Amino acid sequence: MRAKLIKFWKAAISTRTSDLLQGVEDSAVRQSGVQFIAMSMLLGAVLIVMRWMHLSSMELMTGSTRAISLSGAIGLEFCWAMVYLAGVAVLVVWKPNGIWASRLTAIVVVLEGVVALVRWGVGFDPGPGGNALAAILIVLTLGASMMPWTPRLTLSLSGAWILVATATLVLVGPDQGVSLAATIFGYITVVVPANMVSFFRTTRVRDQFELRFLQTRYDGIEQELQAAKNIHERAFPQPRTTGLVRFAYSYRPMSQIGGDYLFASVFGEDDDASVLLVLLDVSGHGIPAALTANRLQGELMQLAGENQGIEPDELLASLDRYICLTSPEAPVLVTGIAMRVDPRLNQIRIANAGHPSAILRDSHGGIQEIDATGPLMGIDPSASVRWELETMDFGPGDALIAFTDGITEAMNSEYEMFGIEGVRGTIQSDWLESGLRWPELVRRAVDRYCEGAVNDDMLIVDVYRPRGV
């Protein structure tokens, strides 16, 4: 607790007027200065009227006499009024900047204290302070509330008042029946509200400034994340809606960007060209996983471009070596499915690196799961890892649905996973809506199951052979 108070004190004392004026127009500070002077002058005028109304009775009660003539007293009040009017004139005519407007109001407070002490010294304000205490209480508290006074400035004004008033008290002497200690305590008491207001107001302004700074930083980061998301999603292929082999997919990251990725390469321009698809799931979430996925995209493009006859098992082996060699100190684990569809042979060849099972749905509605054919990638750079190659018939009307673990591990309110059974149950049913492929239907089923909550990246891919083409 003590450390927190010390930290709070140091932060408040180190605050400068320019810090408090961050984002504040000079005209607004000048307007506040005029309002402060006007309110102080109005309340001071009320005190003056009360003093004149009760001056005779106070002299009788205290036994003191004025050391100034009536004309001198009027002249003193005139000087007091000129202090305030001059302050307003400077703010309105000269139009100083915010810092000097704040300093000007502090000068007005100093002059108010001087006039108050003169009133007291000449007996026009009987007692050890009298209305002077009320005047200082008013102007200090109003100034700390309305003007950008730093705690250092408020403390300086308060300390000056206490020292000079105490010195005057020693010269003039305390009023009868009032002890010296009680009088000094009164001097200290009247400055407490102003200092409390200044400290807490400074803290609030600092908090608001930090909040604005954080909001600005957040907006900048959000724009950068949006740009990163656009770059990441532009790396995804366009769905293929023509030819003998087509594919569609649905992707939704847990945050703005994620570590799931789909790569596609079509070898040839003919309708019966073979298609290579690679579905990857990088461990982790957010920016680190997305950066890794984008790095793997470049390697996949090179592998597919240099060897157009590359098989899925060979591709996974090459990708595994790349992951291990480029991430020796910070291992990156990646699961994936590589598949190559050859419509001329009516075949699909698949290699699965520790990825959730894919599901093959034939043209008659039959379901077959294709499990992992080897470990996930990135485990051991020194090992020679191989993946088995699965070859299956893949004719018109057949579809293969692959997905990341964000689908199977999605949980409902009772912490039950959607699982592979949920995917099977969705794709075993007949088409619910014409024009929708399995990725959209599976994602909707997951949303209903989880009531819209997303706790992982979700990517669903449907590669299929259209009927009658």
N, C-alpha and C positions, 0 to 999 in steps of 0.2 A: 504493500500500500504506500509506504514511504517513497519507494522508487517511482511509483506512478505519479505521486504528487510532485516530486522533484522534476520528473520529465514534463509534466504539465506546466510547471512554473517556468522552466527553461524555454519551452516552446512558446509560451505566451510572451515572455519578456523579449525573446528574440524577434517577435513579430514587428515588422516595419509598417509604416503608414501605406507605403506602396503595395504591400501585400494585401492590406485590407481594401485597397482601391482597385484590385484586379477585376476588370469587367464593369467598373462603375464609371459612368460619365462624369466629367468635371462639372457639368451644369447641375447634375443631381446633387453633388456634394455642396455646391454653392447654394442651391435651394434649401438643402437641409440646414446650412449655416444661417441663412436668413430666418428660417423658421425657429431655429434654436435661439437666436438673439432676440427675436420678437417675443417668444414665450418667456424667456428670462426677464426681459424688460417689463413685460406685463405683470409677472408675479412680483418682481422687485418693486414696481409702482404700487402694488397693493400693500407691500410691507411699509413703503414710505408713507402712504396715507395713514396706515395704522399707527406708525410712529408719531406722526404729527398730531393725530387725534389724542394720543395718550401720553404725549411728552410731558405735559405739566404734572399729571398724576404720577408718572414714573419718577420725576425729579423729587416730588414730595416724599415718595416711598423710599427712594434710595438716598436721599439727602445730598445728591450730587447736583452740581450746577454746570451749565454749558460754558465751555471756554471759547465760545464762538458766538458772534452776533447773529441776529436773525438774517441779515443780508448775507453774512458769510455762510449760514446754513443753506439758504436758498442757492447760493452760488455753488456750494458743494453738490447739492442735488442736480444742479444744472450740469456740472462736470460729469456726474454719473450718467445722466441722460445722453450727453455728447459721446461718451465712450461707446454706448450701444448704437447710436445713430451713425457714428463714424464707421463702426464695424459693418453695418448694413450698406452704407455708401460704398465702401471698398469692395464688398462682394458684388454689388450690382453694377458699379461703374468700371472698376478696374478688371473685374472678372478673372481672379487668379485661378490657377489650376487646382486640382483637388487637394494636393498636399499643402499648398499655401493657404487654401481656404480652411483646412483643418487647423493649421497653425494659428491662423487669425482668430478663430474661436477660442483657442487656448489663451491667446494674448488678452482677449476680452475677459476671460475668467480671472486672469492675473490682475487686470485693472479693477475688476469688481472687488477682489480681495483687498486691494490697496485702498479703494474708497471706503470699504467696510471698516478697515482698521483706522482710517482717518476719522470716520464718524465716531468710532469708539474712543479714540484718543482725545478728541475735543469735547467729549461728554455728550455728543448728540445722540449716541446710542448707549444709554446707561447700562451698566453691568458688564461682566467679563465676556463680552461677545454679543449678547443680546440678539438682535435681529441679524447681526453679522453671521451667526451660525446658520440661521435659516437661509440667508442669501447664498452662502457657500454650498450648503446642502443642495439647494435648488440648481444652481448653475453647474456644479460638478456632475450631479446625477443626470441632468438633462443633456449635458455635453457628452457624457459617456454613452448615453442611450441613442443620441441622434447623430453624433459625428464619428468619423473613423479614427477615434483616439486609440492609440495603442496602450496596453497596460503600463508600459514604461512612461509614456507621457502623463497618464492619469496619476501614476505614483509620484511623478516629479511635481505635478501641481499640488497634490495632496501634501507631500512632504514640505514643500515651500510654505504652504498655508500654515501647517502645524508649527514649523520653526519660527516664522515671523510672528504668528499670533502668540506663541509662548513668550517670545522676546518682548512683545508689546505688553503682555500680561505682567511680566516682571517689572517693566517700567511704570505702568499705570497702577498695578496692584489689583488683586481680586476683589470682587464685590463682597460686602459684608455678608456673612452667613454661608459663603460658598468657598470651599477649600481649594487650594491650588491644584491638588491632584484631581479633584472632580472637574475642575475647569479644563485642564489638559485632556482628561478623558473625553470631555465633550468635543474638544477639537478633533480628536482622533475618530470619534464616533461618526461625526457628520461626513467624513470622507469615505467611510466603509461602503455605503451603497454604490457610490460611483465606481470604486475599484472592483467591486463584485460584478457590476454590470459590464465594465470594460473587459474583465478577464473572461467572463462567460460569453460575451458577444464576440470577442476575438476568437475563442475556441469554435464558436458556431460558424464564423466566417471562414476560418481555416478548414473546418470540416466541409463546408460548401465548396471551397476552392479545390480541396482534394477530390471531392465528389465530381466536380466538373472536369478535373484533370483525368480522373479514372474513366468518366463517361467518354471523354474525347479519345482516350487510349482504347477503350472498348470499341468505340465506333470504328477506329482505325483497324483494330484487329479483326473486327467483324467483316470489314471490307476486304481485308487480306484473305480471310478464311473463305469468303465468297469467291474471290478470284482463284484461290487454290482449289475450291470445289469445282469451279468451271473447268479448270485445267485438267483435274482428275477425271471428271465425267466426259470431257471431250476425248479422252484416251479410250473410252469404251467404243465398241463398234456400233454401227447403225444396224438395227434388225434387218435381216434378209427376208424379203417378202416375195421374191421371185426365184425361179429355178427349181430343180428337183430336190434340193436340200435347202431348208429354210430354218431360221431360228428367231426366237423372241425371248425377251428377258424382262425382269422387273428388279430394280435395285433401289434399296432405301437404306442409307447409312444410319447408325445410331445417333451420331452427331452430324455436323455439317458435312464432313468427309469421313471416309472409312477405309478399311484395308481389304475389302472385297474387290475383285477385278475380273473382267471377262475379256479374253483376247480372241480374235477371230481372223482367219486368213482363208481366202477363197483362191484355189489354185487353178486359174483359168477364167475365161469369160463366157464359156459355154454354159448352158443350163445344167448340163450333167457334170460340171466341175466338182471336184471333191472339196470338202470344207473341213478345216481344222479349227477346233474350239478348245480353249484352255480356261478353266474356271479356277481361280486362286483365292485363298483366304489367308491373309498375313496375320500373324499373331498380334494382338493388341488392337487399339482403336485410334481414331482421330488422325492427327497430322503425321506422327511417325509411321503408322501403318500405311497411310496413303502415299507417303514419300517412297516407301519400300515398294509398294505396288507399282508406282509409276516407273521406278527404276527397273523392275522386272519386265515392264512392258517393252522397254528398249531391247532387252536381251531376247525376249520372245520374237520381236520383229526381226532381229538379226538371225536367230536360229531358223525361223520359217523362211526368211528371204534367201539365205545361203543354201538351204537344203529343202527344196519343195517336196521331196519325197520322204521327209522325216516322219517317223512313226511316233505315236504317243509315248511309248516307253523310252525311246531314245531322247525325246524332247525333255521328259521329266529328269532323266539322268544328267543331261547337259545343264538344265536349269538348277538342279541340286548342286552341281559343282560350282556354278556361278554364285549361288547364295552363300555357300561355305567359304569361298575364296574372298568374297567382297565383304564379309561380315565376320572376321575371325575373332575380334575382341568382344563384340556384342552380337551373340548368336541370334539369328532370326529364324523362326519356325514358320513354315508355310505348308498348308495342305492344298491339294489341287487335283483336278481331274482333267486329263487331256484326252480328247476324242477326235477321231478322224472318220468322216462319213464319205463313203465312195458309192455314189448311186449307180455307177456302171456295174459294180459287183454286188449291189444290194447288201452292203456290209457296213457295220460300224465297229471300229477298233478302239478300245478304251484301256487306259492305264490310270489307276487311282492311287494317289500318294497320301494315304492316311485321311482321306476326305470322307464325309458322310456318304453313305451308299446312294448311288444314282438309281433311278427307277426307269425301266424300259416298259413302255405300254405299247403292245402290238395293236394291229388294226382291228382285232377282235375284242379288245378290252382286257387281254391277259396282262398280268403284272409280273415283272421279274426284277429283283434287286441285284445290283452290281456292287459288290463290296470292294474294299480297298485291296489292291494288288501289290502293295508295298508300303513301307513307312512314310511318314511325312518328310518333307525336305528341310535341309539345314541342320541335321542332327550331328553328323560327324564328317568333317572335311577329309579325314584320312581313310575313310571306308569307301569301298567301291559298291555303292548301293544300286541294285537293279529292281526294276518293276516288271511284273508279268503283264503280258498283253492279252486282253480279252477280245475275241472276235465273235460277233453275233450277226445274225441276219437282220437287215434293216430295210424293209420294203415300203412301198406306198401305204400311207395310213399309220405307220409306226411313229412313235415319239419317244424321246429320251429326256427325262426331267432330272436335272441336277441342281443342287442348292447348297448353300453354306450352312454352317451349324447355327446361325441366327434363326433359321426356320425350325429346326428340330428342337433346339433348346429354349424356344420361346415358352414362357410360363404364364399360366392363368393366375387368378387371385389366390388359389389354393396351392400355388407353387408346384403345379403339375405340368410337365413338359408336353409340348405339342407332339414331338417325337416323329419317328418315321411312320408310325401308324397313322398319325394325322394326315401326313402327305399321301399315304396310300389310300386312306379313306376319301380324300378329295379327288384324286385322279381315277379312282375306280368307278366313280359315278359318271353318268352320261353328261353330255354338254348341257350346262344350265343356260347359257346365253350364246347365241351365235355371234361370231366376231371376236370372242375372247379366247385367248390361249391359256394353257395351264399356269404360267407364272402369275397372271392376274388373279386367277381363281384361287390358287394356293395362298397368295398374299392376303386376299380377302378372308379366307378361312382362318389364317393366323390372326388377323386383326379381330375377328369375332371371338376367337378363343382367348386372346389376351386382353380384350377390351381396349385395344388401341395402344397399349403400353409397348415400348420398344426398348429392349435391353441389349441388343447386339445388331451388327450390320446384317442386312438381309439381301441376298442375291439369289434369284431363281432363274434358271435357263431352261428353255424348251427347244430342242433341236428336233425337227420332224420332217417327214416325207409327206407332201400333200397327196391326197387321193386324186386319181384321174388325171395326173399330169405326167 
